[in-house]
Amino acid sequence: MKLEESTTRPTNASDAIAWKSCRRRAWFDLREMDFRIAPDPFEQLIMQSGIEHERAVLSTMGDFQTATDETHTAELIAAHVPLIYQPKFKDDILGVVAQPDFLILEDDGYRAVDAKLARSIKDKPDVRIQLAVYQRVLKSKLHTKALLGAGESDLISEKDLARASEFLADMRYLATSERPVAHYGATRCKACPYRGVCIPEFQAAEDLGQNYFVDVRAIPRLYDAGVSTLSTLQASDADALPDVPYFKGEKKHKAVLHADALLNQKVIVLSKPAAIRGTPIHFDIETNPLAADALEEVYLWGF
């Protein structure tokens, strides 16, 4: 089956996580491709920990009713059930399905609530978009609440609702578009379930994103300047390369050297390290990213 000929499923609110990381990953997800790489043990641990956190939160919330489908959810809402667990929504106009963890009845109507293992979502725009989609499909004026791993909570904002509208509009576009252009990003690609498809393509195309000193946001401007591969970057005069946002000054010289290092599999020494006098002591700490309490986050100090 050709990628562009595959059928698509509705957008899910949780697709915001993939979409914010890479639009091509979201494009693949919409088509439910069968070449996904299975989650590694750490990713499985994160998912299981999230489920356990949700259950722990549920155990503190009192009596509830579990929704079975969209129709049942509507019936529970009409009956003003105080706490609905795993409500299900489908909005054909927005082209989205959503399942927040809880609906809680308040004086002004229902509020969507989601349990999140993270200690904070302030710097997680993908999660905030997901929560905003819940509010959109619920058609509530009450901002979605996140119940966090440290026992605290946070609310989304009007800005998050605007981002959710952008996400939903782009997902509708991706449902009918050809596979979007993407560039290699070490952190993003190594965690992607479709890396087995994209990374060989990036390597074959000598994608500029493989260069540590080339910010992906600078790549379109480099294309305009005729620099579209590692080979053309390697052959460039660093001083003649244009100054563009995220690609200026010394970074240009290092990018040219790094292109040479990548293409020829060699180490280029930029400067010799200073000699160390006396006895060096190495200090390091190890942290647990799943720790709910900041005081328990560091579990090992080492010299």
Secondary structure, DSSP 4 states (H G I P E B T S, - for coil): --GGG---PPEETTHHHHHHH-HHHHHHHHTT-TTPPPPPHHHHHHHHHHHHHHHHHHTTS-S-EE--SHHHHHHHHHTT-SEEES--EEETTTTEEE--SEEEEETTEEEEEEE-SSS--TT-HHHHHHHHHHHHHHT-SSPPEEE-TTS-EEE--HHHHHHHHHHHHHHHHHTTSPPPP----HHHHHT-TTHHHHHHHHHHTT-GGGSTT--GGGHHHHHHTT--SHHHHHTS-GGGS--BTTB-THHHHHHHHHHHHHHHT----SSPPPPPPS-----EEEE-TT-SSGGGSEEEEE-
